[in-house]
Amino acid sequence: MLAGLAGCGSGSDVKTVTVTEGSAGTEATPGASTSDSEATAAGQVGDTLVLPDEYKQDGIQKDDRLAITLLGISQGAKPNGNPYTIEQLPAGDKLIRLQMSVKQLGSTESGGFQVSQVSAIDAKGQQYPASEGEIFNSPLVPFQQGILRLAPKEVRQGYVAIPVPGRTEIERIEVTDGGYTPPSIATWTLE
């Protein structure tokens, strides 16, 4: 329904955006109550985005709200993870290293987070998916695990790698949520 949603702020003044169907988003500063009065359409490194996913499965209410923070980004990073995974990277590519944090705000452990949900977008709109391998230590989602399932209030932090052609300049990072509740994409715009 909505193409990209994010919160505005910097690493020192993080704002959280919770997106609901039919609205562009609401911002809340730490310690403040959430308000529907301020909508936002672009975010930056340091922002936290909350993608909701609430539904019923077999008569049981599922509440899966992942708060995702893009803590940092490095374009042209050097790999330091599993050597076998690193050898599988295409020649001539450079690596984008994302440091991310994911927290389960929901009350049930119903969904999960996968590396395949993360991608980088360049100025021409070309999309580059994240690599499933453990290219950086410590990976956000360990390769053998495949999916990160979080209990209520649980937080995980780690790195995600995105191989891109050598001269590519990334303009934004997207996380696609495969859940049932719109919106399905969160976007951080890079300066």
C-alpha positions as CSV (number, residue, x, y, z in Angstrom):
1,M,0.0,0.0,0.0
2,L,2.8,2.5,0.9
3,A,6.1,2.4,-0.8
4,G,8.5,3.4,1.8
5,L,8.3,4.6,5.4
6,A,10.9,5.8,7.8
7,G,11.5,8.0,10.8
8,C,13.7,11.1,10.8
9,G,16.5,11.7,13.3
10,S,20.1,11.1,13.9
11,G,22.0,8.6,16.0
12,S,21.9,10.9,19.1
13,D,18.2,11.8,18.7
14,V,16.5,8.6,17.5
15,K,12.8,8.8,16.6
16,T,10.7,5.7,16.3
17,V,8.1,5.4,13.5
18,T,5.2,3.0,13.9
19,V,3.4,2.6,10.6
20,T,-0.3,1.7,10.4
21,E,-2.5,1.0,7.5
22,G,-3.9,4.1,5.9
23,S,-1.3,6.5,7.4
24,A,2.1,7.6,6.4
25,G,3.5,7.0,9.9
26,T,3.7,8.5,13.4
27,E,6.8,9.7,15.1
28,A,7.6,9.5,18.8
29,T,10.7,10.8,20.6
30,P,12.0,8.8,23.5
31,G,9.8,9.3,26.6
32,A,7.0,10.9,24.6
33,S,3.6,9.5,23.6
34,T,2.9,8.5,20.0
35,S,1.0,11.0,18.0
36,D,-0.7,10.7,14.6
37,S,-0.1,14.4,13.9
38,E,3.3,14.1,12.2
39,A,3.9,11.9,9.2
40,T,7.2,11.2,7.7
41,A,8.4,9.7,4.4
42,A,12.2,9.6,4.7
43,G,14.7,8.4,7.2
44,Q,18.4,8.2,7.9
45,V,21.0,6.0,9.6
46,G,20.1,5.8,13.3
47,D,16.3,5.7,12.8
48,T,14.1,2.9,14.2
49,L,11.2,1.6,12.1
50,V,8.4,-0.6,13.4
51,L,6.8,-2.9,10.9
52,P,3.5,-4.4,12.3
53,D,2.2,-7.8,11.5
54,E,-1.0,-8.7,13.4
55,Y,-3.3,-11.6,12.3
56,K,-5.1,-14.7,13.4
57,Q,-3.7,-18.2,12.7
58,D,-5.8,-21.2,13.6
59,G,-8.0,-19.0,15.8
60,I,-4.9,-17.6,17.7
61,Q,-4.1,-13.9,17.6
62,K,-0.5,-13.3,16.4
63,D,1.2,-10.0,17.2
64,D,4.6,-9.6,15.5
65,R,6.0,-6.0,15.5
66,L,9.7,-5.8,14.6
67,A,11.5,-2.6,15.5
68,I,14.4,-2.4,13.0
69,T,17.2,0.1,13.5
70,L,19.9,0.8,10.9
71,L,22.8,1.6,13.2
72,G,25.5,2.1,10.6
73,I,26.6,1.6,7.0
74,S,30.0,1.1,5.4
75,Q,30.3,1.1,1.6
76,G,33.4,-0.8,0.4
77,A,33.8,-2.8,3.6
78,K,36.3,-5.7,3.9
79,P,34.9,-9.1,4.7
80,N,36.0,-10.8,8.0
81,G,33.5,-13.7,8.3
82,N,33.3,-17.3,7.0
83,P,36.1,-17.7,4.3
84,Y,33.9,-20.2,2.2
85,T,31.1,-17.7,2.0
86,I,33.5,-14.9,1.1
87,E,34.9,-16.9,-1.8
88,Q,31.5,-17.1,-3.3
89,L,31.2,-13.4,-3.9
90,P,31.3,-12.2,-7.6
91,A,34.6,-10.8,-8.7
92,G,34.7,-7.0,-8.9
93,D,31.9,-6.5,-6.4
94,K,32.3,-4.3,-3.3
95,L,30.5,-5.0,-0.1
96,I,28.0,-2.8,1.7
97,R,28.1,-3.6,5.4
98,L,25.0,-2.7,7.4
99,Q,24.9,-2.8,11.2
100,M,21.3,-3.4,12.3
101,S,19.3,-4.1,15.4
102,V,16.0,-5.9,15.5
103,K,13.7,-5.9,18.5
104,Q,10.4,-7.8,18.9
105,L,7.8,-5.4,20.3
106,G,5.0,-7.8,19.7
107,S,3.5,-10.1,22.4
108,T,4.0,-13.4,20.4
109,E,6.9,-15.1,18.7
110,S,5.0,-15.5,15.5
111,G,7.1,-14.2,12.6
112,G,10.8,-13.8,11.9
113,F,13.4,-11.7,10.2
114,Q,15.4,-13.0,7.2
115,V,18.5,-11.5,5.5
116,S,16.6,-11.9,2.2
117,Q,14.3,-9.0,3.4
118,V,17.1,-6.5,3.2
119,S,18.3,-4.8,0.0
120,A,20.2,-1.7,-1.2
121,I,18.9,0.6,-3.9
122,D,21.1,2.8,-6.2
123,A,20.3,6.1,-7.9
124,K,18.8,4.4,-10.9
125,G,16.4,2.3,-8.8
126,Q,18.4,-0.9,-9.2
127,Q,17.9,-3.2,-6.3
128,Y,20.7,-5.4,-4.8
129,P,19.7,-8.1,-2.3
130,A,21.6,-8.9,0.8
131,S,23.9,-12.0,0.9
132,E,22.7,-15.0,2.9
133,G,26.3,-15.9,3.9
134,E,28.3,-15.0,7.0
135,I,30.5,-12.4,5.3
136,F,30.9,-10.2,8.4
137,N,31.3,-11.2,12.1
138,S,28.9,-11.1,13.9
139,P,26.0,-11.7,11.4
140,L,22.6,-10.5,12.3
141,V,21.1,-13.8,11.1
142,P,23.5,-16.8,11.3
143,F,23.6,-18.6,8.0
144,Q,22.8,-22.0,9.5
145,Q,19.8,-20.5,11.3
146,G,18.3,-18.9,8.2
147,I,15.6,-16.9,10.0
148,L,15.8,-14.9,13.2
149,R,12.8,-15.5,15.5
150,L,12.6,-13.2,18.5
151,A,10.7,-13.7,21.7
152,P,8.8,-10.7,23.0
153,K,11.2,-7.8,24.0
154,E,14.2,-9.8,22.7
155,V,16.8,-7.8,20.8
156,R,19.5,-9.0,18.3
157,Q,22.2,-6.9,16.7
158,G,24.7,-7.7,14.0
159,Y,25.8,-7.2,10.4
160,V,24.2,-7.7,7.0
161,A,26.3,-7.8,3.8
162,I,25.1,-6.6,0.4
163,P,27.4,-7.2,-2.7
164,V,27.1,-4.5,-5.4
165,P,29.1,-3.7,-8.5
166,G,32.3,-1.8,-7.7
167,R,31.3,1.7,-8.7
168,T,27.7,1.6,-7.4
169,E,26.7,4.3,-5.0
170,I,23.8,3.3,-2.7
171,E,21.0,5.8,-2.0
172,R,18.8,3.9,0.3
173,I,18.3,0.7,2.3
174,E,15.0,-1.2,2.3
175,V,13.6,-3.9,4.5
176,T,10.6,-5.8,3.1
177,D,8.2,-7.4,5.5
178,G,6.4,-10.4,4.2
179,G,3.7,-10.1,6.8
180,Y,0.0,-9.6,6.5
181,T,-0.4,-6.1,7.9
182,P,0.5,-3.1,5.6
183,P,2.9,-1.5,5.1
184,S,5.4,-4.0,3.7
185,I,8.5,-1.8,3.2
186,A,10.6,0.4,5.4
187,T,13.2,2.7,3.8
188,W,16.3,4.5,5.1
189,T,17.6,7.2,2.8
190,L,21.4,7.8,2.9
191,E,22.9,11.2,2.7
